[in-house]
Amino acid sequence: MSTTPQDYVQQKAAASGSSFYYAFLFLPAPRRAAITAFYAFCREVDDVVDEVSDPGVAATKLAWWQSEVGRAYSGQPTHPAMQALMPHVAEYGIEARHLLAVIEGCQMDLTQSRYLDFAALQRYCHLVAGIVGEVSAKIFGQSLPQTTEYAHTLGLAFQLTNIIRDVGEDARRDRIYLPVSELQKFDVKAHEVVSGVYSDRFLALMKFQTERAHALYDKALALLPDQDRRSQKPGLMMASIYRTLLREIEVDNFQVLHQRIALTPLRKLWLAWKMQALGRF
């Protein structure tokens, strides 16, 4: 039995077990179809970096995806993720530049494994998370231009939460997203992170990262216009899930070098439902 592009992206989104998936469940069907296809595209290009060990092969695959975006926007998508996404791009204002920015962010992962300072890290986060937030806000039904700034800020908070959660996992792949200037400020050596060495210096560094992430969640929520609060509930669900994860990491005293701290699917679903039904964290 052949699967349709819609089946393909649904399976791709569900298999990820991501917090995003739980937020999609509450959307009306057309918006759910659009965000599921967009999310599947993001997963596809992200998986190239995470799953292809040869950087040359990964670069070739990402170049193929750049070409595929061009084909898709000229009416000839060949990949099921793009075939599922293209019927929605006009309705929700999804442009080729948005998709190419996400690919560019993944290309940075192939060429860069350290970031000198927070400004450099922010550029990366803008591509892999801010743009994703911007497109998601459009699909969810944003009505005011100010909501885009909220979406970018929330995307940055999500990405910093991921970086905090994945410090150990990333370091084992020789990637350290914590800015070099901040490692130096707290006197934490890269080899200590790679070797999984906990210290008071490391805990102070992680506390600093976490406080910045919390400040960005607060800033994002303050930026969201009341008029768009209802439409942006899926993003607020994700914020509830991600911020709960961040607090769990804090409670666990930043034990992120040897393990990946996660919330159970049931807890994610509960947090999403609570935001949907009660409108609160």
SERO-4910 file (N, C-alpha, C, O; in steps of 0.05 Angstrom, whole numbers):
BEGIN
 pado doro    nc1    nc2    nc3   cac1   cac2   cac3    cc1    cc2    cc3    oc1    oc2    oc3
  Met    A     17    -24      0      0      0      0     18     25      0     35     28     17
  Ser    A     13     43    -19     30     67    -20     19     88     -1     -5     91      2
  Thr    A     37    101     13     28    122     31     27    149     17     43    154     -2
  Thr    A     10    166     25      7    193     13     28    211     26     38    205     48
  Pro    A     34    234     14     51    254     27     41    262     55     57    266     73
  Gln    A     14    263     57      2    271     83      8    249    104     14    255    127
  Asp    A      6    224     96     13    202    115     42    203    123     49    200    146
  Tyr    A     59    209    103     88    210    108     95    231    129    109    225    148
  Val    A     84    255    126     92    277    145     79    272    172     91    278    193
  Gln    A     56    260    173     43    253    198     61    233    214     65    236    238
  Gln    A     70    213    199     87    193    212    114    205    221    124    199    243
  Lys    A    125    223    205    150    236    212    147    253    237    164    253    255
  Ala    A    125    268    239    120    285    262    115    268    287    125    274    309
  Ala    A     98    248    285     91    231    308    116    216    318    119    213    342
  Ala    A    132    206    300    155    190    308    176    206    323    191    195    339
  Ser    A    176    232    319    196    249    333    191    250    363    210    255    378
  Gly    A    166    246    371    160    248    400    164    277    411    165    281    435
  Ser    A    165    296    393    172    323    401    149    337    415    125    330    412
  Ser    A    156    357    431    136    373    445    118    387    424     94    392    429
  Phe    A    129    393    401    113    406    380     89    390    372     67    400    368
  Tyr    A     93    364    371     72    346    362     47    348    380     25    348    371
  Tyr    A     52    350    406     30    351    425     14    377    422    -11    378    426
  Ala    A     27    398    414     14    424    409     -3    423    384    -24    436    383
  Phe    A      5    407    364    -10    406    339    -36    392    342    -55    398    327
  Leu    A    -38    374    361    -62    357    364    -88    374    367   -109    365    360
  Phe    A    -85    398    378   -108    414    385   -116    434    363   -136    449    366
  Leu    A   -101    434    341   -107    453    319   -130    443    301   -134    418    299
  Pro    A   -144    461    288   -164    452    268   -149    439    244   -125    446    239
  Ala    A   -162    422    230   -150    404    210   -132    419    190   -109    410    186
  Pro    A   -141    440    176   -123    453    156    -97    463    168    -76    460    156
  Arg    A    -99    476    191    -75    487    204    -57    464    213    -32    465    212
  Arg    A    -69    443    223    -54    420    233    -39    407    209    -16    399    212
  Ala    A    -52    405    186    -39    393    162    -15    410    154      6    400    147
  Ala    A    -18    437    155      4    455    147     27    453    166     50    451    157
  Ile    A     22    454    192     44    454    211     58    427    212     82    426    216
  Thr    A     43    406    208     54    379    208     73    376    184     95    365    187
  Ala    A     65    386    161     83    385    137    108    402    141    130    394    134
  Phe    A    104    426    152    127    444    156    146    432    177    171    432    173
  Tyr    A    135    420    198    152    408    218    167    384    206    190    380    213
  Ala    A    154    368    189    167    345    176    191    355    159    212    342    159
  Phe    A    187    377    145    209    388    129    232    395    148    255    388    142
  Cys    A    227    409    170    248    416    189    262    392    199    287    392    202
  Arg    A    247    371    205    259    346    215    277    333    194    299    323    200
  Glu    A    268    333    169    283    322    147    311    334    145    331    320    144
  Val    A    312    361    144    338    374    141    355    372    166    379    370    164
  Asp    A    342    372    189    357    369    214    369    342    216    392    338    226
  Asp    A    354    322    207    364    294    208    389    290    191    406    273    197
  Val    A    391    305    169    415    303    152    440    308    169    460    293    167
  Val    A    439    329    186    462    336    203    467    315    225    489    308    230
  Asp    A    445    306    237    447    288    260    453    260    252    466    245    268
  Glu    A    445    251    229    446    222    222    467    215    201    474    192    198
  Val    A    478    235    186    498    229    166    525    236    177    531    259    183
  Ser    A    542    215    180    568    219    194    588    233    176    606    246    186
  Asp    A    586    230    150    606    242    131    597    270    125    576    274    112
  Pro    A    612    291    133    603    319    128    600    325     98    582    341     91
  Gly    A    616    313     81    613    317     52    587    307     42    573    321     26
  Val    A    579    284     51    553    272     42    530    290     53    511    295     39
  Ala    A    532    298     78    512    315     91    509    342     75    487    351     70
  Ala    A    532    354     68    531    379     53    517    375     26    502    392     17
  Thr    A    523    352     13    510    346    -13    480    343     -9    464    352    -26
  Lys    A    472    330     12    443    326     17    429    353     23    407    357     13
  Leu    A    442    370     38    430    396     43    428    413     18    409    428     14
  Ala    A    448    411      1    447    424    -25    424    414    -42    411    429    -56
  Trp    A    419    388    -40    396    376    -54    370    388    -43    352    394    -59
  Trp    A    368    392    -17    344    404     -5    340    433    -15    318    442    -19
  Gln    A    363    448    -18    360    475    -29    348    474    -57    331    490    -63
  Ser    A    358    456    -73    347    453   -100    317    445    -99    301    454   -115
  Glu    A    311    427    -80    283    417    -77    264    440    -70    242    441    -80
  Val    A    273    459    -54    257    483    -47    251    498    -73    229    507    -78
  Gly    A    272    502    -89    268    516   -115    249    502   -133    231    514   -145
  Arg    A    251    475   -135    233    459   -151    204    462   -141    186    466   -157
  Ala    A    202    460   -115    175    460   -103    161    486   -108    137    487   -114
  Tyr    A    175    509   -105    163    535   -109    159    541   -139    145    561   -146
  Ser    A    170    525   -157    164    528   -185    144    507   -194    139    503   -217
  Gly    A    132    493   -174    109    476   -179    116    446   -183     99    431   -192
  Gln    A    141    438   -177    149    410   -181    163    398   -157    186    389   -159
  Pro    A    149    396   -134    161    383   -111    164    353   -115    146    341   -126
  Thr    A    187    342   -107    190    313   -111    190    298    -84    184    274    -83
  His    A    197    311    -62    198    298    -36    170    299    -23    157    320    -25
  Pro    A    162    277    -10    135    277      2    131    300     22    108    310     25
  Ala    A    151    308     37    148    330     56    141    356     41    124    371     50
  Met    A    154    360     19    148    385      3    121    382    -11    107    402    -14
  Gln    A    115    358    -20     89    354    -33     66    359    -13     45    369    -21
  Ala    A     71    352     12     50    357     32     49    386     40     27    396     47
  Leu    A     71    400     39     72    428     48     62    448     27     48    467     34
  Met    A     68    443      2     63    464    -19     33    473    -21     29    496    -26
  Pro    A     14    455    -17    -14    465    -18    -21    487      2    -41    501      0
  His    A     -4    490     23    -10    508     45      6    534     44      1    553     59
  Val    A     26    536     27     45    559     29     32    586     23     38    606     36
  Ala    A     14    587      4      1    612     -3    -18    621     20    -18    644     28
  Glu    A    -33    602     30    -53    608     51    -39    620     76    -50    638     88
  Tyr    A    -16    610     83     -3    618    108     22    635    104     37    639    123
  Gly    A     27    643     80     50    662     75     77    649     80     95    662     90
  Ile    A     80    623     74    106    610     77    122    614     52    114    605     30
  Glu    A    145    627     54    161    634     31    185    616     29    194    604     48
  Ala    A    196    615      4    220    598      0    243    607     19    258    591     28
  Arg    A    245    634     24    267    644     41    265    632     69    286    628     82
  His    A    241    627     79    238    614    105    251    587    106    266    580    124
  Leu    A    245    571     85    255    543     84    285    543     80    300    527     91
  Leu    A    294    562     63    323    563     57    339    572     82    362    564     86
  Ala    A    326    589     99    340    597    124    343    573    143    364    571    155
  Val    A    323    556    144    326    532    162    348    514    151    364    504    167
  Ile    A    350    511    125    372    495    113    399    508    119    418    494    125
  Glu    A    400    535    117    425    549    122    434    544    151    458    541    157
  Gly    A    415    544    170    422    539    198    434    511    201    453    507    216
  Cys    A    423    491    187    433    464    188    461    463    175    478    447    184
  Gln    A    465    478    154    492    479    142    513    490    161    536    482    161
  Met    A    505    509    178    523    520    199    533    497    217    556    497    225
  Asp    A    515    478    223    523    456    240    545    439    228    560    426    242
  Leu    A    547    439    201    567    423    188    594    437    188    615    424    187
  Thr    A    594    463    190    619    479    187    628    491    213    651    500    215
  Gln    A    611    492    233    617    506    258    609    489    282    586    481    284
  Ser    A    628    485    300    622    469    324    626    486    350    622    475    372
  Arg    A    635    511    347    638    529    369    627    556    362    627    564    338
  Tyr    A    618    572    382    608    599    377    623    618    396    623    613    421
  Leu    A    635    638    385    653    655    401    638    670    423    648    672    446
  Asp    A    614    680    417    599    696    437    569    692    432    561    678    413
  Phe    A    553    704    449    524    700    448    513    711    422    493    701    411
  Ala    A    524    733    412    514    745    387    517    725    364    499    723    347
  Ala    A    539    711    363    543    690    342    524    667    345    513    657    326
  Leu    A    519    659    370    500    638    375    472    647    367    456    631    356
  Gln    A    465    672    373    439    682    366    433    681    336    411    676    327
  Arg    A    454    685    320    451    684    290    443    655    282    425    652    266
  Tyr    A    456    636    294    449    608    289    420    602    298    404    590    284
  Cys    A    413    611    322    386    606    333    365    619    317    343    609    314
  His    A    371    643    306    352    657    288    344    639    265    320    637    258
  Leu    A    364    625    253    358    609    230    343    583    237    324    576    223
  Val    A    352    569    258    341    543    263    317    544    282    302    524    284
  Ala    A    312    566    295    290    568    314    272    592    310    248    590    311
  Gly    A    285    616    306    269    640    303    251    639    278    228    646    279
  Ile    A    263    630    256    248    628    231    226    607    234    204    611    223
  Val    A    232    585    247    212    564    252    188    576    268    165    570    262
  Gly    A    195    592    288    174    605    304    157    624    287    133    626    290
  Glu    A    171    639    270    157    658    252    137    644    234    114    653    232
  Val    A    145    623    221    127    608    203    105    595    220     82    595    211
  Ser    A    111    584    243     91    571    259     69    591    268     46    584    267
  Ala    A     78    615    276     59    635    285     39    642    262     15    646    267
  Lys    A     49    643    237     32    649    214     11    626    211    -12    631    207
  Ile    A     21    601    213      3    578    209    -18    578    231    -41    571    227
  Phe    A     -9    584    256    -28    583    278    -50    605    276    -71    602    288
  Gly    A    -45    626    260    -66    646    255    -60    674    265    -78    688    274
  Gln    A    -34    681    265    -27    708    275    -42    730    259    -45    727    235
  Ser    A    -50    751    273    -65    772    259    -50    799    261    -57    818    246
  Leu    A    -30    801    279    -16    827    282     14    823    277     25    802    284
  Pro    A     27    843    264     55    840    258     73    837    282     94    824    281
  Gln    A     65    849    305     81    848    330     85    819    339    105    813    353
  Thr    A     67    801    331     68    773    340     93    759    329    103    740    341
  Thr    A    104    770    307    129    758    296    152    761    315    168    742    318
  Glu    A    154    784    329    176    788    348    173    768    372    193    757    381
  Tyr    A    148    765    381    143    745    402    152    717    393    165    703    408
  Ala    A    146    710    368    152    683    358    182    679    356    192    657    363
  His    A    197    699    347    226    697    346    238    695    374    257    679    378
  Thr    A    228    710    393    239    709    420    233    682    433    250    671    446
  Leu    A    209    672    428    202    646    440    219    624    427    227    605    440
  Gly    A    223    626    401    240    607    387    268    606    398    280    585    402
  Leu    A    279    630    405    306    631    417    306    618    444    324    604    451
  Ala    A    284    623    460    282    610    487    282    580    484    294    565    499
  Phe    A    266    570    464    265    540    459    293    529    453    301    509    463
  Gln    A    307    543    434    332    533    425    353    533    448    369    515    451
  Leu    A    352    554    465    371    555    488    364    532    508    382    521    520
  Thr    A    338    526    510    330    503    527    341    477    516    351    461    531
  Asn    A    339    474    490    350    450    477    380    448    482    391    427    487
  Ile    A    394    471    479    423    471    482    431    463    511    450    448    515
  Ile    A    416    473    530    421    466    558    416    436    563    432    423    576
  Arg    A    394    426    552    387    398    556    408    380    543    415    358    554
  Asp    A    419    388    520    435    370    503    465    375    506    481    366    489
  Val    A    474    390    526    502    397    529    520    372    526    539    373    511
  Gly    A    514    351    541    531    328    541    530    313    515    551    305    504
  Glu    A    506    309    505    502    295    479    516    309    456    529    297    440
  Asp    A    513    336    455    526    352    434    557    350    437    571    348    417
  Ala    A    567    352    462    596    352    466    608    326    456    630    325    446
  Arg    A    593    304    460    603    278    450    605    277    420    619    260    408
  Arg    A    591    295    406    593    298    377    612    321    370    613    330    347
  Asp    A    628    330    390    646    352    387    632    378    379    643    394    365
  Arg    A    608    382    390    595    408    386    589    420    413    577    408    430
  Ile    A    599    444    417    592    459    442    579    485    433    592    503    422
  Tyr    A    554    488    440    539    512    432    541    534    453    536    557    447
  Leu    A    549    527    477    553    547    498    576    566    488    597    556    481
  Pro    A    571    592    487    591    610    476    618    608    489    620    606    514
  Val    A    639    609    473    667    607    483    672    629    504    685    623    525
  Ser    A    662    653    499    667    675    518    655    670    545    665    678    566
  Glu    A    633    655    545    619    648    571    633    625    585    634    624    609
  Leu    A    643    605    569    659    584    581    683    597    596    690    589    618
  Gln    A    696    617    582    719    630    594    711    646    619    726    646    639
  Lys    A    689    660    617    679    676    640    676    659    665    682    668    687
  Phe    A    666    634    662    662    617    685    685    597    689    683    578    705
  Asp    A    706    600    673    730    583    675    723    554    671    734    536    686
  Val    A    706    548    652    700    520    645    714    513    619    711    527    599
  Lys    A    730    492    620    746    484    596    729    466    578    713    449    588
  Ala    A    732    469    552    717    452    533    722    422    538    703    406    537
  His    A    747    415    545    752    386    549    737    375    574    732    351    575
  Glu    A    731    393    593    716    384    617    687    378    609    675    358    618
  Val    A    676    394    591    649    389    581    648    363    565    630    347    568
  Val    A    668    360    547    669    335    531    672    311    548    661    290    542
  Ser    A    688    313    569    694    290    587    672    285    608    672    266    622
  Gly    A    652    304    609    630    300    628    638    307    657    628    294    675
  Val    A    655    326    660    664    333    687    646    355    699    644    377    688
  Tyr    A    633    348    722    616    368    736    634    383    756    652    372    768
  Ser    A    628    409    759    642    425    778    624    448    786    604    453    773
  Asp    A    632    462    807    616    486    815    617    507    793    598    521    788
  Arg    A    639    508    778    642    527    756    622    520    734    609    537    723
  Phe    A    620    494    728    601    485    707    572    491    716    556    501    700
  Leu    A    566    486    741    538    491    751    532    521    750    509    529    743
  Ala    A    552    538    756    547    567    755    542    575    726    525    592    720
  Leu    A    558    564    707    554    570    678    526    562    669    513    577    655
  Met    A    516    538    678    490    529    670    468    545    682    447    549    670
  Lys    A    472    554    707    452    571    720    450    598    704    428    608    701
  Phe    A    472    608    695    472    632    679    457    628    653    441    645    645
  Gln    A    461    605    640    447    599    615    417    597    620    401    607    604
  Thr    A    410    584    642    382    580    648    367    606    655    344    610    647
  Glu    A    381    623    669    368    649    676    363    665    651    342    679    649
  Arg    A    381    664    632    377    678    607    353    667    591    337    681    581
  Ala    A    351    640    591    328    627    577    302    635    590    283    642    577
  His    A    301    635    617    276    643    631    269    672    625    246    678    620
  Ala    A    289    689    623    284    717    617    272    720    589    255    737    584
  Leu    A    281    703    571    270    704    543    242    693    542    225    704    527
  Tyr    A    235    673    558    207    664    560    190    687    570    168    692    559
  Asp    A    199    701    591    183    723    602    180    745    581    158    757    578
  Lys    A    202    751    567    201    772    546    182    765    524    166    781    515
  Ala    A    183    739    515    165    730    493    136    733    501    120    744    486
  Leu    A    129    724    525    101    726    534     92    755    537     69    761    531
  Ala    A    110    773    544    103    801    546     99    814    519     84    833    516
  Leu    A    113    802    499    111    813    471     85    804    457     77    817    437
  Leu    A     73    783    466     50    772    452     26    790    456     16    793    478
  Pro    A     15    801    434     -9    819    437    -33    802    446    -36    779    438
  Asp    A    -49    814    463    -73    800    473    -91    790    450   -103    768    452
  Gln    A    -92    805    429   -109    798    407   -101    772    394   -118    758    382
  Asp    A    -76    765    396    -66    740    383    -62    717    404    -52    696    396
  Arg    A    -69    722    428    -63    702    449    -78    676    443    -67    654    446
  Arg    A   -103    678    435   -119    654    429   -107    638    405   -104    614    407
  Ser    A   -101    652    384    -90    638    360    -63    625    366    -57    605    354
  Gln    A    -48    637    383    -21    627    388    -19    607    411      2    601    422
  Lys    A    -42    596    418    -42    576    440    -23    552    435    -11    543    455
  Pro    A    -20    542    410     -1    520    407     27    527    415     42    511    427
  Gly    A     36    552    409     62    561    418     64    564    448     85    558    460
  Leu    A     42    572    460     41    574    489     42    547    502     53    543    524
  Met    A     30    527    489     31    499    499     60    490    499     70    478    518
  Met    A     74    496    476    102    488    475    119    502    496    137    491    507
  Ala    A    112    528    500    127    543    521    123    530    548    142    528    564
  Ser    A     99    521    554     93    508    579    110    482    582    121    477    603
  Ile    A    111    467    561    126    441    561    156    447    564    169    434    581
  Tyr    A    166    465    548    195    470    548    204    483    574    225    476    585
  Arg    A    187    501    585    195    514    610    194    495    633    210    497    652
  Thr    A    175    476    632    174    456    653    199    438    651    211    431    672
  Leu    A    208    432    627    233    417    623    256    432    635    273    421    649
  Leu    A    257    458    629    279    474    639    280    474    670    302    473    682
  Arg    A    257    476    682    255    475    712    264    448    723    276    446    744
  Glu    A    257    426    708    265    399    716    296    397    716    308    386    734
  Ile    A    308    409    695    337    408    693    350    424    717    370    415    728
  Glu    A    337    446    724    347    462    747    344    445    773    363    444    789
  Val    A    321    433    777    316    417    801    336    394    803    345    386    825
  Asp    A    343    383    780    362    361    778    391    370    780    410    354    776
  Asn    A    395    396    785    421    408    789    439    405    764    463    399    765
  Phe    A    426    409    740    441    410    715    457    385    709    480    386    700
  Gln    A    445    362    714    459    336    709    456    328    680    444    308    673
  Val    A    466    345    662    461    343    633    485    332    618    483    327    594
  Leu    A    507    327    631    531    318    616    530    288    610    541    279    590
  His    A    517    272    628    517    243    624    490    232    616    487    208    612
  Gln    A    470    249    615    443    239    609    426    261    595    434    284    596
  Arg    A    404    253    583    385    272    571    360    272    588    346    252    590
  Ile    A    355    294    601    331    297    618    307    303    600    308    320    583
  Ala    A    285    288    605    262    291    587    236    289    604    236    278    626
  Leu    A    214    299    592    188    296    604    175    272    590    180    266    567
  Thr    A    158    258    605    143    235    593    122    246    573    113    268    576
  Pro    A    115    229    553     94    237    534     68    245    548     55    264    541
  Leu    A     61    230    569     36    236    584     38    264    597     18    279    597
  Arg    A     61    270    608     63    296    621     62    319    600     50    340    605
  Lys    A     74    315    577     73    335    555     44    339    547     35    362    543
  Leu    A     29    317    544      1    319    535    -15    334    556    -32    350    549
  Trp    A    -10    328    582    -24    341    604    -19    371    603    -37    387    606
  Leu    A      7    379    600     14    407    600      1    421    576     -9    444    578
  Ala    A      0    408    553    -13    419    529    -43    422    533    -54    443    527
  Trp    A    -55    402    544    -84    403    549    -91    425    569   -111    439    566
  Lys    A    -74    428    590    -80    448    610    -79    476    598    -96    493    605
  Met    A    -60    481    580    -59    507    567    -83    510    548    -95    532    547
  Gln    A    -91    489    534   -114    490    516   -140    495    531   -156    513    523
  Ala    A   -144    480    552   -170    481    566   -171    504    586   -192    517    589
  Leu    A   -150    509    600   -150    528    622   -136    555    616   -138    574    630
  Gly    A   -120    554    594   -106    578    586    -84    587    604    -77    610    606
  Arg    A    -73    567    619    -51    575    637    -30    553    639    -34    530    631
  Phe    A     -7    562    650     16    543    653     11    526    678     28    509    684
***
